[in-house]
Amino acid sequence: MGLIRILQLALIGLLIWFGVRAIKRWMKNKSQAQIRSGKRTSSGEVMDVMVQDPQCGTYLPKHESVRAWAKGEERFFCSKACRDAYLAGKEPDEKSEAN
Ligand SMILES: [Zn+2]
């Protein structure tokens, strides 16, 4: 009876050990994947570049902007409405009220 008990405990211990090992390996793979993807985003050149909308003066990330070419220069806008207004040659509404 004593021997069976010991074998049972040993078997349970072995199963737990294998389980922990599998989880540890899985966690390691997961964290490595996270590090890899993190490196990719931090080395991305476009991520943190801020550009100013010449129409309304808003600063926004370059990758979120609406791009357009005006007078030989590439411009970045916060929205298509701003881009269209700028290309149409309209002055911003706020400019007449301020100053
Ligand atoms: Zn705008």
Residues whose N, C-alpha, C, O or C-beta is under 5 A from the ligand:
A	BS01	ZN	D53 Q55 C56 T58 C78 S79 C82
